[in-house]
């Protein structure tokens, strides 16, 4: 399967599915990135630990501080406690609150992190998806905006 096809399936899964954590899965909040696809996370009971990002999400999903994840525990590892199963966005959080599966410890904090950190190169951006709360809606904030010089037809006629 090509890289573009993998990206398409991952983006489609994250944008269309509404996951519900099973008995062994839990919802965590990201505290900080630790490098090598590891993130420090906090569980609803206050416990902290490392969670790993599986290869299917790498280079397709960006995880920032304050985001929420669904993770599944890794019993045979002492340092890395869980693996990321799903990256929750604001729509997913609303859905989990409606079905009463959202942890009360994270109640008021939900949705404060930037959402829509999924790279979708397959389609053109549409105005209906641009959100004022999304810091990436206007393009890459780490790049200087391109300055375009406007030239009018009058100036071109004067040169002749």
Backbone bond lengths (Angstrom), bond angles and torsions (degrees), N, CA, C in turn:
res aa  C-N    CA-C-N  psi(-1)  N-CA   C-N-CA  omega(-1)  CA-C   N-CA-C  phi
1 X - - - 1.442 - - 1.527 107.92 -
2 X 1.321 116.64 133.72 1.456 120.14 -177.62 1.529 110.98 -75.00
3 X 1.323 115.10 165.20 1.461 121.24 -179.36 1.528 111.14 -62.57
4 X 1.322 116.91 -40.21 1.469 120.39 179.79 1.525 111.34 -65.22
5 X 1.311 117.13 -38.04 1.461 120.78 179.05 1.520 110.83 -67.98
6 X 1.332 117.23 -40.95 1.463 120.71 176.84 1.521 110.29 -61.18
7 X 1.342 116.21 -45.61 1.460 121.39 -179.86 1.529 110.07 -59.93
8 X 1.324 116.44 -43.01 1.459 121.02 -179.13 1.526 110.90 -60.27
9 X 1.328 117.19 -43.80 1.459 120.84 -178.79 1.528 111.82 -69.11
10 X 1.323 117.45 -40.35 1.468 120.70 179.68 1.521 110.09 -65.68
11 X 1.327 117.47 -45.68 1.464 121.27 -179.84 1.528 110.19 -63.59
12 X 1.314 116.96 -42.07 1.464 120.45 179.04 1.522 110.75 -62.91
13 X 1.320 116.92 -42.20 1.466 121.17 179.25 1.524 111.15 -62.45
14 X 1.326 117.28 -45.57 1.457 120.64 -177.32 1.523 112.57 -70.67
15 X 1.324 117.82 -28.04 1.460 120.38 -177.52 1.520 113.88 -90.29
16 X 1.322 118.69 -20.11 1.463 119.48 -173.82 1.522 114.35 -113.07
17 X 1.317 119.04 -28.18 1.463 120.83 -177.09 1.523 111.20 -84.58
18 X 1.316 115.54 147.07 1.459 122.31 174.93 1.524 107.30 -119.22
19 X 1.337 117.09 94.26 1.464 120.76 -173.23 1.526 112.10 -75.49
20 X 1.301 114.63 152.81 1.455 122.39 172.56 1.522 106.69 -126.51
21 X 1.336 117.85 121.45 1.465 119.50 -176.84 1.528 111.73 -64.28
22 X 1.331 114.81 141.23 1.459 120.78 177.68 1.524 109.36 -82.19
23 X 1.318 116.56 -173.88 1.468 121.54 -178.71 1.527 112.29 -60.33
24 X 1.339 117.53 -43.01 1.465 119.71 -176.78 1.527 112.78 -84.60
25 X 1.322 118.48 -18.19 1.461 121.41 179.45 1.521 110.21 -83.63
26 X 1.337 115.73 156.60 1.457 119.75 178.79 1.520 110.00 -144.55
27 X 1.325 115.21 163.91 1.460 122.34 178.67 1.520 107.55 -100.75
28 X 1.337 116.01 132.39 1.463 121.53 -179.52 1.523 109.63 -129.86
29 X 1.338 115.42 160.25 1.462 122.12 174.96 1.521 108.33 -109.92
30 X 1.319 117.14 135.85 1.461 122.07 -179.63 1.526 108.78 -76.60
31 X 1.326 115.63 128.48 1.461 121.35 177.53 1.523 110.26 -93.54
32 X 1.342 116.51 -48.38 1.465 120.33 -177.64 1.522 110.20 -164.01
33 X 1.335 116.85 149.86 1.469 119.42 172.72 1.523 109.61 -76.99
34 X 1.315 117.26 144.89 1.464 121.74 -179.53 1.520 112.78 -117.19
35 X 1.313 118.71 -0.86 1.458 121.49 179.13 1.509 112.13 92.21
36 X 1.331 115.17 161.56 1.468 122.40 -179.57 1.527 112.13 53.53
37 X 1.324 116.25 41.76 1.464 123.29 178.25 1.523 112.93 60.58
38 X 1.317 116.41 30.25 1.459 122.30 174.44 1.524 108.82 -113.98
39 X 1.324 116.01 143.16 1.458 121.79 179.02 1.518 108.35 -133.79
40 X 1.326 116.18 140.08 1.452 119.86 174.41 1.519 107.54 -84.70
41 X 1.321 116.32 131.67 1.461 121.02 -175.44 1.520 110.62 -131.68
42 X 1.328 114.90 158.33 1.457 122.01 178.95 1.528 108.85 -119.17
43 X 1.324 116.05 128.05 1.453 121.86 177.25 1.526 109.34 -81.98
44 X 1.314 117.40 168.89 1.464 122.32 -177.97 1.523 112.28 -64.08
45 X 1.336 117.82 -26.93 1.462 120.58 179.65 1.525 113.07 -84.74
46 X 1.334 118.22 3.03 1.457 122.40 177.46 1.513 114.51 96.65
47 X 1.317 117.97 -9.53 1.463 122.24 178.79 1.528 109.62 -69.77
48 X 1.332 116.98 143.09 1.461 121.27 177.42 1.522 109.68 -119.26
49 X 1.315 115.37 155.95 1.454 120.82 178.56 1.512 110.55 -176.89
50 X 1.327 115.71 175.34 1.455 121.31 -179.70 1.524 110.60 -89.59
51 X 1.339 114.92 141.73 1.462 121.34 172.96 1.520 107.27 -123.95
52 X 1.325 116.38 145.20 1.463 120.39 -177.94 1.522 110.43 -106.39
53 X 1.331 114.64 148.01 1.452 121.12 177.59 1.524 108.56 -95.06
54 X 1.330 118.60 123.29 1.464 120.03 179.86 1.528 110.95 -70.04
55 X 1.320 117.61 159.21 1.468 120.92 -176.34 1.528 114.59 -58.06
56 X 1.318 118.93 -27.44 1.467 119.37 -177.28 1.529 112.41 -67.38
57 X 1.335 118.48 -23.96 1.461 121.40 179.13 1.524 113.34 -92.26
58 X 1.317 118.07 -17.68 1.461 121.03 -175.06 1.520 110.70 -64.22
59 X 1.318 116.62 136.57 1.465 125.97 -179.08 1.528 113.25 66.49
60 X 1.332 118.03 6.39 1.458 121.08 177.88 1.518 111.39 -119.54
61 X 1.327 116.77 -27.14 1.455 121.75 -176.75 1.521 108.13 -130.40
62 X 1.323 115.77 133.71 1.450 120.38 176.45 1.509 108.07 -108.75
63 X 1.331 115.27 131.28 1.458 121.26 -178.06 1.520 107.99 -110.73
64 X 1.328 115.25 128.68 1.456 121.49 -178.64 1.521 110.06 -116.51
65 X 1.333 116.00 166.13 1.458 121.24 176.43 1.520 110.03 -58.11
66 X 1.322 116.03 139.06 1.454 121.07 177.07 1.515 114.73 89.35
67 X 1.324 117.98 -9.23 1.464 119.95 178.27 1.524 109.46 -75.33
68 X 1.323 115.88 161.28 1.452 121.83 -179.61 1.518 109.81 -113.47
69 X 1.334 115.39 144.48 1.459 122.50 -176.28 1.522 109.86 -133.71
70 X 1.321 115.67 154.50 1.463 120.76 166.63 1.523 105.82 -101.92
71 X 1.329 116.03 125.45 1.463 120.87 -176.80 1.526 110.04 -124.83
72 X 1.330 113.99 157.41 1.461 121.48 176.38 1.526 107.60 -121.59
73 X 1.328 118.88 131.54 1.466 120.72 -176.02 1.526 112.95 -65.20
74 X 1.343 114.38 148.79 1.463 122.44 174.52 1.528 105.92 -109.96
75 X 1.323 119.26 104.12 1.466 120.57 -172.96 1.526 114.51 -71.65
76 X 1.332 119.00 -28.07 1.460 119.85 -173.32 1.526 113.69 -87.63
77 X 1.320 118.76 1.27 1.455 121.17 -177.01 1.525 109.63 -118.06
78 X 1.344 116.35 133.12 1.459 120.24 -179.40 1.526 112.35 -85.97
79 X 1.339 117.49 -39.26 1.462 120.34 -176.45 1.526 112.20 -78.14
80 X 1.312 116.63 -51.75 1.465 121.05 179.62 1.525 107.21 -91.66
81 X 1.325 116.03 115.26 1.459 120.05 -172.52 1.517 114.16 -87.78
82 X 1.352 117.90 -24.70 1.463 118.89 -175.44 1.519 110.70 -154.28
83 X 1.338 115.04 165.69 1.457 122.12 176.77 1.527 108.47 -119.05
84 X 1.321 115.94 140.58 1.460 121.51 -178.29 1.527 109.34 -70.52
85 X 1.307 115.90 129.07 1.459 122.47 177.79 1.524 110.26 -103.17
86 X 1.339 116.61 -38.08 1.461 120.90 -176.11 1.522 109.61 -153.63
87 X 1.327 116.73 142.22 1.463 123.17 175.97 1.523 106.89 -99.64
88 X 1.330 116.65 118.86 1.463 121.04 -175.26 1.525 111.20 -85.93
89 X 1.325 115.63 134.96 1.455 123.05 173.78 1.524 108.01 -110.06
90 X 1.319 117.81 177.76 1.463 120.88 -173.51 1.528 112.46 -60.32
91 X 1.339 118.18 -36.82 1.465 120.16 179.31 1.528 111.00 -65.56
92 X 1.334 116.21 -38.70 1.462 120.67 179.22 1.527 110.74 -66.76
93 X 1.330 116.27 -39.02 1.465 120.71 179.86 1.525 109.84 -64.89
94 X 1.341 116.81 -43.60 1.465 120.28 177.26 1.531 110.88 -59.69
95 X 1.320 116.29 -41.94 1.470 120.77 179.33 1.530 111.00 -62.83
96 X 1.333 116.89 -44.09 1.468 120.29 -179.79 1.527 111.41 -66.08
97 X 1.332 117.69 -33.89 1.463 120.34 176.57 1.524 110.85 -68.26
98 X 1.329 117.06 -37.18 1.467 120.63 -179.76 1.526 111.90 -65.98
99 X 1.317 117.05 -34.45 1.470 119.81 -179.08 1.530 111.94 -95.71
100 X 1.328 117.28 11.40 1.467 124.26 176.22 1.522 113.66 58.43
101 X 1.321 117.27 39.76 1.461 120.73 173.97 1.526 111.26 -111.61
102 X 1.332 118.12 6.38 1.454 121.47 -179.82 1.523 109.08 -85.06
103 X 1.344 118.71 131.84 1.468 121.16 179.34 1.529 111.30 -64.64
104 X 1.313 116.80 135.63 1.464 120.60 -179.10 1.521 111.78 -66.64
105 X 1.323 118.08 -24.92 1.464 121.15 179.17 1.523 111.75 -64.67
106 X 1.336 118.01 -26.45 1.458 122.20 -179.76 1.524 112.29 -102.07
107 X 1.314 118.42 9.27 1.457 123.14 -171.01 1.512 116.09 -49.59
108 X 1.313 118.93 -59.60 1.463 121.58 -173.66 1.521 112.61 -80.26
109 X 1.314 117.94 -18.74 1.457 120.82 -174.13 1.520 113.24 -85.78
110 X 1.306 117.88 -12.57 1.462 121.31 -173.27 1.513 111.23 -62.77
111 X 1.325 114.97 135.12 1.451 120.93 175.88 1.513 114.63 86.65
112 X 1.347 119.29 5.65 1.455 119.79 -179.79 1.513 112.27 -80.78
113 X 1.309 117.95 -23.37 1.465 120.83 179.15 1.520 109.65 -82.16
114 X 1.311 115.02 162.65 1.464 119.59 178.52 1.516 109.38 -67.31
115 X 1.326 114.95 136.27 1.454 120.37 179.40 1.514 109.37 -101.88
116 X 1.315 114.66 178.77 1.462 122.46 175.42 1.519 111.78 57.88
117 X 1.308 117.59 48.98 1.453 122.00 177.81 1.512 111.32 -92.20
118 X 1.294 116.03 30.22 1.451 122.61 178.29 1.517 107.78 -98.82
119 X 1.311 117.29 128.80 1.450 121.09 178.81 1.516 108.06 -81.61
120 X 1.329 116.52 118.40 1.459 121.62 -179.42 1.516 108.18 -119.49
121 X 1.335 116.63 92.33 1.456 121.47 -179.05 1.516 111.98 -88.29
122 X 1.313 118.38 -1.64 1.455 121.01 -171.84 1.514 114.01 -85.87
123 X 1.320 118.81 -14.69 1.456 119.17 -176.59 1.520 110.55 -137.71
124 X 1.324 114.61 162.50 1.455 121.30 177.23 1.523 108.81 -77.81
125 X 1.332 118.39 145.87 1.461 119.57 177.04 1.530 110.16 -68.78
126 X 1.321 115.32 139.11 1.448 120.82 179.45 1.515 108.34 -114.20
127 X 1.341 116.03 149.63 1.452 121.21 -177.18 1.518 112.56 -62.72
128 X 1.341 118.31 -31.40 1.450 120.32 -178.19 1.521 112.02 -67.85
129 X 1.339 118.33 -20.53 1.455 121.23 -179.72 1.524 112.51 -93.04
130 X 1.318 117.77 -9.60 1.455 120.13 179.51 1.520 108.29 -76.71
131 X 1.308 115.74 126.10 1.448 121.67 -176.26 1.520 108.48 -119.51
132 X 1.326 117.05 139.24 1.460 120.89 -179.17 1.526 111.24 -66.16
133 X 1.334 118.05 -26.15 1.458 121.60 -179.84 1.519 112.47 -81.44
134 X 1.313 117.46 -12.22 1.457 121.77 -177.19 1.524 109.24 -84.44
135 X 1.339 118.87 113.80 1.461 120.02 -178.10 1.521 113.31 -68.90
136 X 1.335 118.34 -16.25 1.451 120.97 -177.95 1.525 112.31 -99.46
137 X 1.323 117.96 9.16 1.458 120.74 -176.14 1.524 111.50 -67.15
138 X 1.313 118.33 -30.32 1.457 120.83 -176.78 1.508 113.64 -92.94
139 X 1.288 119.64 9.87 1.452 122.53 -178.37 1.511 110.82 113.08
140 X 1.312 115.35 -169.33 1.453 121.43 -177.58 1.528 109.56 -75.34
141 X 1.339 119.02 117.47 1.459 120.30 -179.07 1.531 113.04 -73.30
142 X 1.319 117.75 -11.08 1.456 121.04 -179.40 1.520 112.84 -90.75
143 X 1.306 117.70 3.07 1.458 122.17 179.65 1.519 109.90 -115.08
144 X 1.306 115.13 144.50 1.452 120.35 176.44 1.530 108.50 -70.24
145 X 1.343 117.57 135.97 1.463 118.55 179.41 1.525 110.87 -64.51
146 X 1.308 115.73 143.09 1.452 121.22 -179.13 1.517 109.24 -76.91
147 X 1.314 116.25 128.38 1.464 121.03 178.73 1.516 108.65 -95.76
148 X 1.320 115.98 123.60 1.452 121.63 178.54 1.525 108.82 -105.33
149 X 1.319 115.51 132.16 1.459 119.60 176.43 1.514 108.55 -88.56
150 X 1.323 114.65 130.20 1.454 118.87 179.75 1.519 108.74 -92.11
151 X 1.287 115.78 130.56 1.457 120.15 175.43 1.515 107.55 -119.12
152 X 1.301 114.75 138.56 1.457 118.59 -179.75 1.521 109.58 -101.59
153 X 1.314 115.83 162.59 1.458 121.06 179.70 1.524 111.25 -69.63
154 X 1.353 117.60 -24.72 1.463 120.97 -179.31 1.523 111.28 -64.88
155 X 1.323 116.87 -39.90 1.461 119.74 179.62 1.515 111.01 -65.99
156 X 1.322 117.23 -37.14 1.456 120.85 179.19 1.521 111.22 -65.73
157 X 1.327 118.07 -34.60 1.459 121.54 -179.57 1.520 111.28 -71.80
158 X 1.350 118.04 -32.97 1.459 121.16 -179.29 1.514 111.69 -68.36
159 X 1.315 117.74 -28.73 1.454 121.33 -178.31 1.517 111.92 -71.26
160 X 1.306 119.69 -20.45 1.460 122.23 -175.65 1.465 113.61 -77.74
